[in-house]
């Protein structure tokens, strides 16, 4: 049976973010990211992020995992990718 992989993708995005933070010694509590227009219009489940919102990496991690926010995942991938 085919299944959607969106949540698995977000889990792998989170793991990648955690590894990059450790590798480059980035503090997720003190690093702020501005939400882009592209991230704010991502479809699917979201954390209701709006263009020009400013959040820490930690806040985006929570937004990606708790409400399964595609917009938060996109923002992290865009910033760290």
C-alpha positions as CSV (number, residue, x, y, z in Angstrom):
1,X,0.0,0.0,0.0
2,X,1.3,3.4,-0.9
3,X,1.7,6.0,1.9
4,X,2.5,9.6,2.0
5,X,6.1,10.4,3.1
6,X,5.7,14.0,4.1
7,X,6.1,13.4,7.9
8,X,9.2,11.2,7.2
9,X,10.6,14.0,5.1
10,X,10.1,16.4,8.0
11,X,11.8,14.0,10.4
12,X,14.8,13.7,8.1
13,X,14.8,17.5,7.7
14,X,14.9,17.9,11.5
15,X,17.7,15.3,11.8
16,X,19.7,17.2,9.1
17,X,19.1,20.5,10.8
18,X,20.3,19.1,14.2
19,X,23.5,17.7,12.5
20,X,24.2,21.0,10.7
21,X,23.7,23.0,13.9
22,X,26.2,20.8,15.7
23,X,28.7,20.8,12.8
24,X,28.8,24.5,12.4
25,X,28.2,25.4,16.1
26,X,25.0,27.3,15.4
27,X,22.9,28.2,18.5
28,X,19.3,27.5,17.6
29,X,18.1,29.9,20.3
30,X,20.0,32.8,19.1
31,X,19.8,32.4,15.3
32,X,16.9,34.2,13.8
33,X,15.4,33.6,10.4
34,X,13.0,35.8,8.4
35,X,10.2,33.9,6.7
36,X,10.2,34.3,2.9
37,X,7.3,34.6,0.6
38,X,8.0,31.2,-0.9
39,X,7.9,29.6,2.6
40,X,4.7,31.4,3.6
41,X,2.8,30.0,0.6
42,X,3.8,26.4,0.9
43,X,0.8,24.1,0.7
44,X,-0.2,21.3,3.0
45,X,-0.1,21.4,6.8
46,X,1.4,24.5,8.1
47,X,2.5,26.3,11.2
48,X,0.7,29.4,9.8
49,X,3.9,31.3,9.2
50,X,3.6,34.7,7.4
51,X,6.0,36.4,5.2
52,X,8.4,38.6,7.2
53,X,7.8,36.8,10.5
54,X,11.1,36.4,12.4
55,X,11.6,33.2,14.4
56,X,14.5,31.3,15.9
57,X,15.7,28.0,14.5
58,X,14.3,26.3,17.6
59,X,10.9,27.8,17.1
60,X,10.9,26.6,13.5
61,X,11.9,23.1,14.6
62,X,8.9,23.0,16.9
63,X,6.7,24.5,14.1
64,X,7.9,21.8,11.8
65,X,7.3,18.9,14.1
66,X,4.3,19.7,16.3
67,X,1.7,21.0,13.8
68,X,3.7,19.3,11.0
69,X,4.4,22.6,9.4
70,X,5.6,22.4,5.8
71,X,6.2,26.1,5.9
72,X,8.7,25.7,8.9
73,X,10.4,22.8,7.2
74,X,10.8,24.8,4.0
75,X,12.2,27.8,5.9
76,X,14.8,25.7,7.6
77,X,15.8,23.9,4.4
78,X,15.9,27.2,2.6
79,X,18.1,28.8,5.3
80,X,20.5,25.9,5.9
81,X,20.4,24.3,2.5
